[in-house]
Amino acid sequence: MAIILTFISLAAYYKPMKKKRLALMLFSIYHITISFLILSGCVSTTESILQKPDNKSIIAIGYDLNNPDGTFILPAVLHEISGITAVDSSSVACVQDENGIIFIYDLRKKTITLSVTFYGNGDYEGIARDNNAFYVLKSNGILYKISDLDRPVPPEEIRLKGIPNKNIEGLCFDIANNRLLIAPKDKADKDSKTDVKQGLYGFDLRTNELNKDPLMEFKLSAIKDFAALNEVFDKVEYNKKGEAKKPDISFSPSAIAVHPVTGKLFLISADDHMLFVFSFQGTIEYMVSIDPVIFNMPEGITFFENGDMLISNEGQNGNATLLRFKYKE
């Protein structure tokens, strides 16, 4: 305020002076004054327009992916954890690659509170839960429905006929439509000369039938274009003509979940170390490259009802982890 009053006084005093000379003099006085205040500590260089903007990624999806709010080191039996689904406000059900066992892990107690064997050894990649049962997905397209964890009853076996590839990892429950969502990892038309597409399929729990047509198709070219346009990667490579190359993204879904607040589809591609957000109209809404130091091998994702997100990581050469990220609306 004092600076402004000084300028007004000077302007009045030097009114007869030519406008150009007066403007130059005032401009010089302004910069000398500001420099003095900064050096004396009266004005911070981080204020106003010099202040860094808020983290856009937090605003976009509601999570600070670089700073988990909770990190849980999982026991050795979950070293190969491959899928998770929320059970209540503090527990998640987990499966791992090799054994047909459902593990209930309590985040408050930081321990497994229940383990139930439902089938023999196999390549189990995903788990989902509706109001009545658990569903476990084997990579070859077989679903196991476990209706009661308290009773050792053989599971119902459901064969997913109609999905054009059999390396399937993504599974979650879509409560709004009473269906399971299924995302193959491999591409059915990876040798296509036009555009490589990836399908998301729906299994109707009212009819126990798989929808013949995919609910949506992810186009690899559109994903790469979005990544380039939005500068998802810090490092950009250029060709000999000086043109920016499209990012090298394989897009191999390893885990999916529907956000309980926004209704958006969250998808993880562990091979790329990337997280994607889609609308159910097939629109890409967000994508981000996630830190491999934090996300060793992200193979599972789920949400608590309040929007808190959990991501599980296989152990590989270290410990398997479960990461919690509080939802920031």
C-alpha positions as CSV (number, residue, x, y, z in Angstrom):
1,M,0.0,0.0,0.0
2,A,2.9,2.3,0.9
3,I,4.4,1.7,-2.5
4,I,1.2,2.7,-4.3
5,L,0.9,5.9,-2.3
6,T,4.5,6.8,-3.1
7,F,3.8,6.3,-6.8
8,I,0.7,8.6,-6.6
9,S,2.7,11.3,-4.8
10,L,5.5,11.2,-7.3
11,A,3.0,11.3,-10.2
12,A,1.4,14.4,-8.8
13,Y,4.8,16.1,-8.1
14,Y,6.2,15.4,-11.6
15,K,2.9,16.1,-13.5
16,P,4.6,18.6,-15.9
17,M,7.1,15.9,-16.9
18,K,6.6,14.1,-20.2
19,K,4.6,10.9,-19.8
20,K,7.3,8.7,-21.3
21,R,10.0,9.9,-18.9
22,L,7.7,9.7,-15.9
23,A,6.7,6.1,-16.7
24,L,10.3,5.1,-17.0
25,M,11.2,6.7,-13.7
26,L,8.3,5.1,-11.8
27,F,9.1,1.7,-13.3
28,S,12.7,2.0,-12.1
29,I,11.6,3.1,-8.6
30,Y,9.2,0.2,-8.4
31,H,11.8,-2.5,-9.2
32,I,14.3,-0.9,-6.9
33,T,11.7,-0.9,-4.1
34,I,10.6,-4.5,-4.7
35,S,14.2,-5.7,-4.8
36,F,15.0,-4.0,-1.5
37,L,11.9,-5.6,0.1
38,I,12.8,-9.1,-1.1
39,L,16.3,-8.8,0.1
40,S,15.2,-7.5,3.5
41,G,12.7,-10.4,3.8
42,C,9.5,-8.2,3.7
43,V,8.2,-9.9,0.5
44,S,8.5,-13.6,-0.2
45,T,9.4,-14.7,-3.8
46,T,6.9,-17.6,-3.4
47,E,3.9,-15.3,-3.0
48,S,1.2,-14.4,-5.6
49,I,2.1,-15.3,-9.2
50,L,5.5,-16.7,-8.2
51,Q,3.8,-19.4,-6.1
52,K,3.8,-22.9,-7.5
53,P,0.3,-24.1,-8.6
54,D,-1.5,-26.9,-6.7
55,N,-0.7,-30.5,-7.8
56,K,-3.0,-31.0,-10.7
57,S,-3.0,-34.7,-10.4
58,I,-4.5,-34.5,-6.9
59,I,-7.2,-32.2,-8.1
60,A,-8.0,-34.5,-11.1
61,I,-8.4,-37.8,-9.3
62,G,-8.6,-37.0,-5.6
63,Y,-5.4,-38.8,-4.5
64,D,-1.8,-37.9,-3.9
65,L,-0.2,-40.9,-5.5
66,N,3.3,-39.9,-4.4
67,N,2.4,-40.0,-0.7
68,P,0.4,-43.0,0.6
69,D,-1.6,-42.3,3.7
70,G,-0.9,-45.9,4.9
71,T,1.6,-48.6,3.9
72,F,1.0,-52.1,5.1
73,I,3.7,-54.8,4.7
74,L,1.8,-58.0,3.9
75,P,2.7,-61.4,5.2
76,A,4.8,-63.9,3.2
77,V,1.7,-65.9,2.2
78,L,0.5,-62.9,0.2
79,H,3.8,-62.3,-1.6
80,E,2.1,-63.0,-4.9
81,I,-1.0,-61.0,-4.1
82,S,-2.9,-60.5,-7.4
83,G,-6.3,-59.1,-6.5
84,I,-8.2,-57.3,-3.7
85,T,-11.8,-56.1,-2.9
86,A,-13.1,-54.2,0.1
87,V,-15.1,-56.1,2.7
88,D,-16.0,-53.3,5.2
89,S,-14.5,-50.1,6.3
90,S,-11.2,-51.7,7.5
91,S,-10.9,-55.1,5.8
92,V,-10.1,-56.3,2.3
93,A,-10.4,-59.7,0.7
94,C,-7.2,-60.8,-1.2
95,V,-6.2,-63.6,-3.6
96,Q,-2.8,-64.5,-4.8
97,D,-1.5,-66.1,-8.0
98,E,-0.9,-69.7,-7.0
99,N,-3.4,-70.9,-4.4
100,G,-7.2,-71.1,-4.3
101,I,-7.5,-69.2,-1.0
102,I,-9.4,-66.1,0.0
103,F,-7.6,-64.1,2.7
104,I,-9.3,-61.4,4.8
105,Y,-6.7,-58.8,5.8
106,D,-7.6,-56.3,8.6
107,L,-5.9,-52.9,8.2
108,R,-6.5,-51.9,11.8
109,K,-5.0,-55.1,13.2
110,K,-2.4,-55.4,10.4
111,T,-2.9,-59.1,10.1
112,I,-4.9,-61.8,8.2
113,T,-8.0,-62.6,10.3
114,L,-9.4,-65.3,8.1
115,S,-8.3,-67.6,5.3
116,V,-10.7,-69.9,3.3
117,T,-9.7,-72.5,0.7
118,F,-12.2,-72.5,-2.1
119,Y,-10.3,-74.5,-4.8
120,G,-7.0,-76.0,-5.7
121,N,-3.9,-74.4,-7.1
122,G,-4.2,-72.2,-10.2
123,D,-3.5,-68.8,-11.7
124,Y,-6.0,-66.5,-9.8
125,E,-5.9,-62.9,-10.8
126,G,-8.9,-61.0,-9.5
127,I,-11.5,-60.9,-6.8
128,A,-14.8,-59.0,-6.5
129,R,-17.7,-59.0,-4.0
130,D,-21.4,-58.2,-4.4
131,N,-23.9,-58.2,-1.5
132,N,-24.2,-62.0,-1.6
133,A,-21.0,-63.6,-2.6
134,F,-17.3,-63.4,-3.6
135,Y,-16.1,-64.0,-7.2
136,V,-12.6,-65.1,-8.0
137,L,-11.3,-64.9,-11.5
138,K,-8.8,-67.4,-13.0
139,S,-6.7,-66.1,-15.9
140,N,-8.2,-68.6,-18.3
141,G,-11.7,-67.1,-18.0
142,I,-13.2,-69.2,-15.2
143,L,-15.1,-67.5,-12.4
144,Y,-15.6,-69.1,-9.0
145,K,-18.6,-68.0,-7.0
146,I,-18.1,-68.4,-3.2
147,S,-21.4,-67.7,-1.4
148,D,-20.4,-68.3,2.2
149,L,-16.9,-68.0,3.7
150,D,-18.1,-69.6,6.9
151,R,-19.2,-72.9,5.3
152,P,-16.8,-75.2,3.2
153,V,-19.2,-75.5,0.3
154,P,-17.7,-76.2,-3.2
155,P,-17.8,-73.0,-5.3
156,E,-20.0,-72.5,-8.3
157,E,-17.9,-72.6,-11.5
158,I,-18.8,-70.2,-14.3
159,R,-17.0,-70.3,-17.7
160,L,-16.8,-66.9,-19.4
161,K,-17.4,-67.9,-23.0
162,G,-17.2,-65.1,-25.6
163,I,-14.1,-63.1,-24.4
164,P,-11.7,-63.3,-27.3
165,N,-8.6,-63.9,-25.2
166,K,-7.8,-66.0,-22.2
167,N,-5.3,-64.0,-20.2
168,I,-7.7,-62.1,-18.0
169,E,-6.7,-60.2,-14.9
170,G,-9.2,-57.3,-14.3
171,L,-12.3,-58.0,-12.2
172,C,-14.6,-55.8,-10.2
173,F,-18.2,-55.3,-9.2
174,D,-20.3,-52.5,-10.8
175,I,-23.0,-51.9,-8.1
176,A,-24.9,-49.4,-10.2
177,N,-25.7,-52.0,-12.9
178,N,-25.5,-55.2,-10.8
179,R,-22.8,-56.7,-12.9
180,L,-19.1,-57.8,-12.9
181,L,-16.7,-56.0,-15.1
182,I,-14.0,-58.0,-16.7
183,A,-10.8,-56.7,-18.5
184,P,-8.5,-59.0,-20.4
185,K,-4.8,-58.2,-20.2
186,D,-3.9,-59.3,-23.7
187,K,-5.2,-57.7,-26.8
188,A,-7.4,-59.8,-29.2
189,D,-6.3,-57.9,-32.3
190,K,-2.7,-57.0,-31.4
191,D,-1.6,-57.7,-35.0
192,S,-4.3,-55.4,-36.4
193,K,-3.0,-53.0,-39.1
194,T,-5.6,-50.4,-38.4
195,D,-6.0,-49.8,-34.6
196,V,-5.3,-52.1,-31.6
197,K,-8.4,-52.3,-29.3
198,Q,-9.0,-53.6,-25.9
199,G,-12.4,-54.6,-24.6
200,L,-14.2,-54.3,-21.3
201,Y,-16.8,-56.9,-20.7
202,G,-19.9,-57.2,-18.4
203,F,-21.2,-60.2,-16.7
204,D,-24.9,-59.7,-15.7
205,L,-25.5,-61.1,-12.2
206,R,-29.3,-61.1,-12.7
207,T,-29.1,-63.5,-15.7
208,N,-25.6,-65.0,-15.0
209,E,-24.7,-64.3,-18.6
210,L,-21.8,-62.5,-20.3
211,N,-22.7,-59.7,-22.6
212,K,-21.7,-60.7,-26.1
213,D,-20.4,-57.3,-27.0
214,P,-17.8,-55.3,-25.0
215,L,-19.2,-52.5,-22.9
216,M,-16.5,-50.3,-24.2
217,E,-13.3,-50.5,-26.3
218,F,-10.1,-48.9,-25.4
219,K,-8.2,-47.8,-28.5
220,L,-4.4,-47.9,-28.0
221,S,-3.9,-45.0,-30.5
222,A,-6.3,-42.8,-28.6
223,I,-4.5,-43.6,-25.3
224,K,-1.1,-42.7,-26.8
225,D,-2.5,-39.5,-28.3
226,F,-4.0,-38.5,-24.9
227,A,-0.7,-39.2,-23.2
228,A,1.2,-37.0,-25.7
229,L,-1.3,-34.2,-25.7
230,N,-1.4,-34.0,-21.9
231,E,2.4,-34.5,-21.4
232,V,1.8,-37.5,-19.1
233,F,5.5,-38.4,-19.3
234,D,8.3,-36.0,-18.2
235,K,10.6,-37.2,-20.9
236,V,9.6,-36.7,-24.5
237,E,11.4,-38.4,-27.4
238,Y,11.7,-36.9,-30.9
239,N,12.2,-38.5,-34.3
240,K,14.7,-37.3,-36.9
241,K,12.2,-34.7,-38.2
242,G,12.0,-33.1,-34.8
243,E,8.4,-34.4,-34.2
244,A,7.5,-35.7,-30.8
245,K,7.1,-39.5,-30.7
246,K,4.0,-41.1,-29.3
247,P,4.7,-42.6,-25.8
248,D,5.5,-46.3,-25.6
249,I,2.4,-47.6,-23.8
250,S,1.4,-51.3,-23.9
251,F,-1.9,-50.8,-22.0
252,S,-2.2,-54.2,-20.3
253,P,-5.0,-54.0,-17.7
254,S,-4.0,-55.8,-14.5
255,A,-6.7,-54.4,-12.1
256,I,-9.9,-52.4,-12.3
257,A,-12.4,-50.9,-9.9
258,V,-15.4,-48.5,-10.0
259,H,-15.0,-45.4,-7.8
260,P,-17.9,-45.3,-5.3
261,V,-18.3,-41.5,-5.3
262,T,-17.7,-40.5,-8.9
263,G,-18.7,-43.7,-10.7
264,K,-15.6,-43.6,-12.9
265,L,-13.6,-46.7,-13.9
266,F,-10.1,-46.8,-12.5
267,L,-7.7,-49.1,-14.3
268,I,-4.1,-50.1,-13.6
269,S,-1.6,-51.3,-16.2
270,A,1.2,-52.9,-14.1
271,D,3.4,-53.4,-17.1
272,D,3.4,-49.7,-17.8
273,H,3.2,-48.5,-14.2
274,M,0.3,-46.4,-15.1
275,L,-3.2,-45.6,-13.7
276,F,-6.1,-44.6,-16.0
277,V,-9.5,-43.1,-15.3
278,F,-12.4,-43.6,-17.8
279,S,-16.0,-42.6,-18.0
280,F,-18.5,-45.4,-18.9
281,Q,-19.0,-43.6,-22.2
282,G,-15.5,-44.7,-23.1
283,T,-13.9,-41.2,-22.6
284,I,-10.3,-41.1,-21.3
285,E,-10.5,-38.7,-18.3
286,Y,-7.1,-39.0,-16.8
287,M,-3.9,-41.0,-16.9
288,V,-0.7,-40.8,-14.9
289,S,2.6,-42.6,-14.7
290,I,3.1,-44.0,-11.2
291,D,6.3,-44.3,-9.3
292,P,7.8,-47.9,-9.5
293,V,9.5,-47.3,-6.2
294,I,6.2,-46.9,-4.5
295,F,4.2,-49.2,-6.7
296,N,6.5,-52.2,-7.1
297,M,4.1,-54.3,-9.1
298,P,0.5,-53.0,-8.8
299,E,-1.9,-55.9,-9.4
300,G,-4.9,-55.0,-7.3
301,I,-7.2,-52.0,-6.7
302,T,-10.3,-51.4,-4.6
303,F,-12.2,-48.6,-2.8
304,F,-13.7,-48.2,0.6
305,E,-17.2,-46.6,0.6
306,N,-15.8,-43.2,1.6
307,G,-13.7,-43.1,-1.5
308,D,-10.4,-44.1,0.0
309,M,-8.4,-46.1,-2.5
310,L,-6.3,-49.2,-1.9
311,I,-3.7,-50.6,-4.3
312,S,-1.8,-53.9,-3.7
313,N,1.7,-54.7,-5.0
314,E,3.2,-58.1,-5.5
315,G,6.4,-58.6,-3.6
316,Q,8.8,-59.6,-6.4
317,N,12.3,-59.1,-4.9
318,G,10.9,-57.3,-1.8
319,N,7.8,-57.2,0.3
320,A,4.2,-57.3,-0.9
321,T,2.4,-54.1,0.1
322,L,-1.0,-52.7,0.5
323,L,-1.2,-48.9,0.0
324,R,-4.0,-46.7,1.3
325,F,-4.7,-43.3,-0.3
326,K,-7.3,-41.0,1.4
327,Y,-9.9,-39.5,-0.9
328,K,-9.4,-35.7,-1.3
329,E,-12.6,-34.3,-2.7
